[in-house]
Amino acid sequence: MSIIDAIILGIVQGLTEFLPVSSSGHLTIGGYLLGVDFTNGDQNLAFGIVVHAATVMATITVFFSEIKKLLLGTLKFQYNSETQYVLKIALSLIPIMIVGLCFKDFVESLFGNSVMFVGIMLLVTASLLFFTHFFKPKKTHQLGYKDAIIIGLAQAMAIPPGISRSGSTIAVGMLIGVEKSQLAKFSFLMVLVPILGEAFLQLLDGGFSPAQLGISTPALIAGFVAAYFAGLVACKIMINLVQRGKLYYFAIYCAIVGLVAIFASL
């Protein structure tokens, strides 16, 4: 993977991590179009974690004041609104932790990176996003503990490349009637721990050794920087779009890209 390839793919990751179009699916398609060898599982995983970590840093940048408030409020060791919010995030992490700790190897072997598979999963994402336009709850409510668990299950189901994590969590949150103003922030904050945890485990395993992966350190750095700045832009755009409930545009996009990917792989 060249530095130019890493920058392009980093921008793709940064934009699509927050938009409901599946960043992992677009990385696979982008690698296919650029001729990047994403059949190297270790290289694919390492680059994916690096650019995901970059978008986590973009999330922290955008929500820095909110994160600071949550941490300070929780450290008071009182059952206040900040502590309750952190508990909801913790509950939402249970499904993805179970999948990651108990079924990690099985999931990685089950879901490959074929373009056709990604195309099919993008059609699934498109269908879910369409539901948010045609099926609206009669009334909305504040985010509760039960909602947090349901949204966490949606995140755990978004493991296959082509299924959008942000799209799944936000769409499911809208379908169960959670206030739109709360969904984007909760969806973006709940993913911080899983991604940073995965990156930390890879570091402990030596998973970022350039010699081992066949990818240079400058390429990894370039991908990280590109994903970070693209993520800053996309995060702010997505917050506005969720509040307006305009997800069906992305449903159309995912359907088109999914069909193109399927036919291109035939």
N, C-alpha and C positions, 0 to 999 in steps of 0.2 A: 504494500500500500504506500503510494507516494504521499508527500505532504499536501499536494493539491487535492488528491483523492480524500485525504483526511479532513481537509477544510470543507470540501463540498459535503461530505457525509456528516461532518459536525454541524453544519448549518441545517442540513435536513433533520438531524436529530433534535437540534434546539427548537426548530419551528414545530415539528410534529409531536414532540413530547407533551406539549400543552394543548395543542389543537387535537380534537377527537378523531384522529385519522391513523393512529397506530405508528409510533416511532420505530418499533422493531420491524414492522412490515415495510416501512419506507427505507430503512437501512438495508434490508435484504434486496429490495427492488433497486435501490440506488447502487449497491454493490454490483448487482447483476448488470446494470447499464454501464457502469464504469469499468467493468471487467475485473473488479477486485475479487480475489479468491476468498470468498466467505465460506468455503468448504472446510477451511482450517478452523475447527471448532474453538481452539484456544485463542487464536487471533480474533475471531469474531466475538467471543465472549469478553475478552479483555478490552477491545475497542468499544464495545457496547457499554461496558461498565464505566469506562473513562468518560464517555460523552454523557451517560446518564448522571454521573457524579457532577458533571458540569452544569446540567440542568437543575440538579439539586441545589447547587450554589446559586444559580439564578433565582430559584424559589426563595432561598434564604435572603437574598438581596431584596427581592420585591416585598417579602413579608417580614422584614427584619424587625420592625417595630412591634408587630403582632406577636412574633416569636419571643421577643424580649419580654413583652407583657405576660405571656403565658408562663415563661420560666420563672419570672419574679413572683407571679401570683401563686404558682404551685409551690415554690420554696417557702411560702408562708405556712405551709402545712395546715391549711384550712380548706373546708369543703366549699370553696368559692367558685365563681364562674370559670376562672382559669383552670382550676383543678378539675372541674367537671369536663371541660373541653379536652384536656389532656387525657382523661380517662376514656373519653369517647374515641380519641385517636388510638389509644392502647387497645380498646375493644376491636376497632376496625382492623388491627394488625394480626389478630389471632388467626383468621383463615389463611392469610398468606404465609404466616410463620409455620403453620401446620404443613402446608404444601411444600414450602421450602426445606423444612427440616426432615420431613418424612418421605417425600416423594420427589425430591430434587432430581436425582439421577433418572428416575422413570420419566419425569416430565421432559427432561432434556433429550432423552432418546426418542420419546414419542413425537414431539413436535420438531420437525426439521426446518430447514430454511429454504425449501423449494418455492419458487416464484408462484407456481400454481396454487400451492397450499395457502400462501399469503393472500393471493387473489380471492380465494374462497372465504377466508376469514374476514377480509375487507368487506365482502358482501354481507357477512353476519353483522359487522359493525354498522354498516349502512342501514340494515334492517332495524337494529336497536335504536339508532338515531331517528329514524322515521317515526318510530313509536312515540317518541317524545313530542312530535308535532301533532299526531292524530289522536293520541290518548292522553288527555290531561286530567289530573285529579280535580275533584270538585272543590277542594279547599287545600290550602297549604298550612304547614306547621313548622315550628322551630325544630332544629336537629336534635333528636333524642338518642338515648343509648341503643334502642332497638334499630333505629335508622343507621347508626354507626356500624352495627354488626352486618346489616344487609348490604350497605355500601362496601364493607370489607369483603364480603363474599363476592361482590361484583369485581373487586380488584383481583381476588384470587382466581376468578374465572377468566381473567384477561391475560393469562400467561402465553397462549399461542401467538406467534407473530402474525399481525394482521388484525387482532382484536385490540382495540384501543383501550388502554387503561383509563385515561382521563374520560374518554367517551363513555365507557361502561359505568364508571363510578358516578359521573355527573348525570347521565341519562337515567340510571336506576334511581338516583336521588330525586330527580324530577318526577319520575313515575310514581314514587311512593309519597310525593307531596311535600318534600322538604323545600323550605324557602330558597329560591334561586340565589339570593344574595349571599347565602352561606355555603353553597355547594362548591364553588370554584376554590375558595380558600381551603375548605376541608379536604377536598380531593387532592390538592397540591401538597398540603402539609402532611397528609397521612402516608405519603410515599417516601418521605425523607429517611425514615429509619430503615426500611427494607433495602433501599439502594445503597445507602452508606454502609450498612451492615454487609452487604454482598461485596462491595468494594474492599472493605477491611479484610474479609475472609480471603479474598483473592491475593491481597498484599501478603498476608501471612503464608499463603501457599506458594509465594513466588510467582504468581500468575501474571506479573507485569514485566518479566524479564524479556527485553527486546530480542536477545539471542534465541530464547526459547520460542518466542511467538512469531518471529519473522517480520516484525514491524518495528520501525525505528522510534526512538524516544522523541525526536522532533515531530514526527507524524502524530504521535499520541498527544503531545502538547498542543500542536496546531488544531487537532480535532477538539480538544478540550476548550480552547479559547473560542473557536468558532461556535461551538454548541452553547457556551455560556452566554455570549452576546445575542445570539439568535434566540435563546431561551428567554432572555429579558424582554425582548420585543413580544414574543408569542404569549408569554404569561400575562402581560398586561392586556393584550388583545382578547385573550380567552375570558378573562374576568368580565370584561364588558359584554362579550357575546353571550355568556351564560346568563347574566342578569337580564338580557333582552330575550333570551330563549330562542335564539336563532341557530339551532343545531342542524336543521334539515338541509341547509346548504352543504354542510359537511357530509351528510348522508348521500347527497347526489354525487359529491366528489369521490367518496369512498366507493360507491357503486361503479362509477366510471373507471377509476383506477383499478378496482378489483377485476372488472371484466377485461380490461386491457391486459392486465397481468396474466390472467388465465389464458387468453387467446395467444399472447406472446410466447407462452411456455409450451404451447402445443407443438 
